[in-house]
Amino acid sequence: MNHRRVILIVLDSVGVGQAPDAAAYGDEGANTLGHTAAAAGGLHVPNLARLGLGRITNILGVTEQEPAQVAGAYGYMVPQSAGKDTTNGHLEFVGVTLREPLPTYPNGFPAEIMRPFEAAIGRSTLGNRPASGTVILQELGEQHVQTGQPIVYTSADSVFQIAAHEKVIPVDELYRMCEIARGLLSGPHAVGRVIARPFVGVPGAYTRTANRRDYSRDFGPTLLTALSDSGVSVIGIGKIEDIYAGQGITQGVHTANNADGVVQTIKVMKAQVGPALIFTNLVDFDSLYGHRNDPIGFAKAIEAFDQSFPDILNALQEDDLLLITADHGCDPTTPSTDHSREGVPLLAYGKWMRSLTAIGRRDTYADLGATIARHLGIEWREGEDFYAQLGGTTL
């Protein structure tokens, strides 16, 4: 009987250098991990270094001080999907490459969207422009509290975001508004995600809560649906269930932050019996530090993940394959607070691996999904797996 498992952890936005087409996105020179390390005076991540992290790109404090005992595999992946959002990266992982960019709204959403939305929710709205989520709360939060009008905003990504104070519009009502928006945003306006952004606090000190929810567009069959249809458990931890609109997910576990994401991942690893993909997204790198141009906080978050890494390794079974990557960049050292078009790290480890192996450059994120399918013994045609380079044996 197949008891193999894959543990896939996405370090949201931890890019490792500009993609070949970065200039088309205004992201020449971006390197989230390299620039973060430099701004912090170096990173101390000995556990990730043992898998070859410092060989992917120049990382101050890591590249120069690789531990003596190394084992695993390292490389990087270049995106092919048009766009640089969470949706694009995560879809490419599972075999869906978006050749046309999803719709974005640099001037806000048109009346043909907003009028029926406001009519359906029975309220007028505030904002309707691209904005930093934390900034627009400080600008419009008090007016929202006084009027009960939700704040609608977007970004450089294909998102329709709705912010509301939890004491003004209860979370369940905010979720209902997002479901209404998701239903309206179709055809040429089919954005990648509708996002609920609940917050609390008082003027000058508004903070977003862990009750965020993403309502993603359904892009059809993916590796996840192929896995679940074949009897493989697919456990989504963090915002994974939301990213894929629940499609192919057999169990969803929502989390409060990175630390909780790691705890829940280990909990599932210890409990799960039988073939599985345990798929985790750790979002704090992106939401708390990348978008807020906070390289010091970003660096501390990477070091915190590294400190928890031995607990993840200890929960691995003999036949498990651990994969670590990212979905895009979000360089906190640039003037922009948007995502950056970057390649992403690729680290792999299994207890059968005794030496350090270079995977090299992969020209699509789909190679990750192909490798997952190969380890789990599932037929899959998208991407080219790098399983042989890991030394793994097929079922």
N, C-alpha and C positions, 0 to 999 in steps of 0.2 A: 504493500500500500504506500502511496505517495504521502510523505509527511513533510515535504520540503516547504520552506517558507522564504519569502523575500521581505526584508524590512527596508523600506525606502523612506529616507528622511530628506525633506526639502528645506534647506535653509533659505527662506524666502528673501530674495533680492541680493544674495551674496555672490555677485558676479566677480569674474577674475580677469577682466580686461576687455577692451572694445572689440565688438564683433567686426567682421570684415566690412559690413555695410553701416557701421556706426555713424559715418558722416551724413548719411541720408536721414538720420534721426537727430542730428545735432549733438551727437555724443562722442565725438572724437576725443580720444585720450582718457575716456572713463575707465576706471579700474576700482571697483568698490572695495575689494579685499586689500589690494595693494595700497591704495590711498588711505584707507582706514587705519591700517597698520602703521603707516608713516606718520599720520596725524597723531596717533596715540604713543608714538615713540617706540613702537614695536609690540608684537603680540606674543603672549606666552600660551601656546596651544600644543603642548608636547604630545598629547594623544592623537590629535589629527595629524601632527607632523609625522608620526610613526606610519601613517598610511601614504605619506608622500605629498602632503598639502604644499609644502614649501618648494616643491619642484614644478608646480603648475604655473606659478607666476612669482615674481619677486615680492616676498612678504617680509618686511622688516621684523627681525626677531625669530623668524621661522626658517627662512631659506638658509641663513647662516649657521643655525644651531640645530640641525636635524639630529634626532636621537640615534644612538648607535644601533638599537634594536628596531628594525623596520620590517613590516610585512603588510601586504595588501596590494592595491593597484591604484594608480592615479592617472588622470588625464583631464580633458575638458571637452565640452560640447559647444558647438556653434548653432545658434537658432536659425531656422528656415522660415518659420511662420512670419507673416507680415504683422508687425506690432511688437510691443515690449511689455505686455501686461501679464498678470497672473494667468488669465484665461489662455492666452496664446501659448505660454510655456508649458502649462500643465496639459493642454490638449496635445501638444506635440509629443510629450512624453508617451502618450497612450495611442499614438498613431494617427492623429488628426492634425494635419498641417494647414493652417489658414493662408491661402495664397493671396487673398484680398484683405486689406485691413478692415477691422470692425469700425462702425461709425463712431466718430468723436464729435464733440460740440464745443469748439473754442469760443463761440459766441453765445453759449447757452442753448437750451432746448427750444425749438420753435413752438408757435402757438398750436399747431396741429397735434402736438404732444401734450402741452401743458393744459390746454382748455379741457379736453376730456378727462385728464387726470384729476384736475381740481374739481370738476363736476362729480366724478366718481367718489372722491373722498369727502366731498362736502365742505371743503376749506380752500381758501386761496393759499398761496405759498410765498416764501421769501427766497431771495438769492437768485437762483437760476443762472449761475455763471461758473466758470472754472475757478477753483479755489483750493487752498490748503484746508484740510478738514479742521485742524485746530484753530487756524486763523479765522475762518468763517464763523466758528462758534463764538469767538470773542466779539466779532463784529455784529452778529445778528442774534446771538443767544438771548439777550435780554428782551429784544423785540419779540422773539418767538415765545418766550415765557408770558409776556403781556398779552399777546394776540392769539396764541394757540396755533399759529400758522407754521407748518413744518418748513424746514430749510432744505431746499433742493439745490444740489450743486454737482459739478462734474470735475474732471481733471484732464490731463493729456491722454488718459486711457479711456477705453470705451465703457464708461460707467455712469449710472444714474444713481446718485446717492441721496438718501433722505435722512436728515438729522432731526432728532426731537428729544426734548428733556423728558426723562422717564416719569416725572411727576406731572407733566403737562399732557403728554400723549403716552399712555401706557405702552409697554413694549409689544404686547400682543396686537394693539391697534397699529403700531408702526409696522409690524410685520404684515398686517393686512394691507396697508398702503403699498408696501413693496410688492406684494402679490398682484395688486391692481396694476401697478406700473409695469411689472413683468408681462402681464397680459396685453397691455397696450403697446409695448415696445416690440413691434414685430416688423417684418418686411424690411424696408430700407433703414428703419430705426431700431433694428434688433441689436441692441447693445450687448456687450459681453456679459455684464453683470449689473443687477440692481442691488444696492447695498444699504442695509439698515444700519444707521449710525446713532444709536441711543447715547445720551450723555446725562450727566448729573452735575450738581454744583451751583454756584452763585456767580453773578456777574464778576468778570475778571478772573474767575477760577473754575471755569467749566472744564470737565474732563470726560472723555469717552469711556464707556463701560465695556465689559467683556461680552455684552449681549448683542454684539454685531452679528448680522446674518447676511450671507451673500445668496442672491437668487440668479443663478446662471442660465444662460441660453442653452437649450438642448441641441447638441451638435451631432446626435445620432450615435451609432455603435462605436465603441472604443475597445481597447485592450481590456478595460475593466469589465465591460459587459461580456466579452469573450471568456474571461476568467470565471466570473460568477456563473455564467451559463454552463461552464465545465465542472462546476462543483467546487471551485476554489473560493475560499472566503476572502472577501475584500473589505478590510476594516479601515475606514477613513478616520484619521485623527486630526483634530484642529478644524480648519475650514475645508478639508478635502471633500466632505459630503456636499457642501454648498457649491464648491467649484464645479463639480460634475453634475449638479442638479439631482443628486442621488442616484444617477444612472450607473448601474454596475456595482454599487456600494451595498454590501450585505449587512454592515453595521457601521453606524456613525457615532463618533465620540467627539463632542465639542469641548474645547479647552479654554482656559482663562488667559494663559500666557505661555511663553516658551517653557518655563520650568514645569508647568502643569502638562504641557505637551510631551515632555520627556517622561514624566511620571506615568502618564496614561499609556505611552508607547511601551514602556517596560512592563506595566501591568498586563497589557494585552499579550506581549511576548511570553510572559510566564503562564498565561491562562490558555492561549490558543493551541489547540491540538488539531493536527491535520493540515493539508496544504493551504497556504494563505499568502496574501499580499497585505502586509501591515504598512500603511501609507500615511505618513505624517507630514504636516506642514507646520513649521515654526515661524510665525508671522511677525514676531516682535522686531526682528532685524529691520524689516521693511516699515511697519506701521509706526513704531516708536522712535526709530533712529534714522533710517534712510530718508524718509519723507520729511523729517524734521532737521535734516542737515546736522546731525549730532554724531560725528565720528567717534568721540570718546565713549559715548553710550553704546554705540555699535560695537566697538572693540571689546568693551566689558561683556556684552552679550555673547560674543563669539567665545571669549574665554570662559564664561559661565557654562556654555554648552560643552566645551572641551572638558571641563571639570566633571561633568555628568557622564562623559563618554564611557568610562570604565564600567559604569552600571549597565549601560546598554550592551557592551561586550560580554559582560557576565551573564546576561540573559539570553545570549545566542545559543542555539542548539547546533549540533555537529554539522547538519546539512543546511543551515541557514546561509543566506547571502544578504549581506548588509550593503546598501548603496546610499551614498550621500551626494546630493547635488543642490542646485538652485534653479529658479525659473527665469531669472533676469537679473539685472543689476539695479542699484539705486544708490549711486555714488554720493555719499553725504558730504563730500568735500567740494562739490561743484555748486555754482549759484542756483541751479535748478533744484527743485524739490521733487521732480518727476522721476520715474524709472529711467534707467539707462540701458542702451542696447549693448549687451555684453555677452561674451561667452560665459559658461558656468562651470564650476568645478565638478569633477567626477571622481569619487573615491569609492573603492570597493574592498570588502573584506569578508572572508569566510575562514573558519577554523582550519580548513585544509590548506590555506595559503601560508607558505613558509618563507617567502622572499618578497621583495618589492618589485612590482611589474609596471612598466609604462604602457598605458592604454593608448596614449597619444591623443590626437585631435579626432573628434567625431563630428562629421559634417551635418548632423541633425540630432535633435533630442530624441528622435524616434528610435535611435539605437539603444537607448536605455530600456524602452519598452520591449524591444526585441530580445534583449538579454534577460529581462524578467520572465518573458514567455518561455525562453529556452530553459531556464533553471526550473521552471514549474511544469515543463513538459506540455506546453500548450502550443498548438499550431498558430502562427501569426506571421503575416507577410510584410508588415511595415517595418522599415529600418533594417539595419544589419547588426546582428549581435556581436559583442566582443567577449563572449563566454569562453571561447578557447583560450584567449589571452589570460583569463583568470585561473585557468587550470581546472575548471569545473568539468564534471562528467554529466552527460545528458541521461535522462531517464530512458 
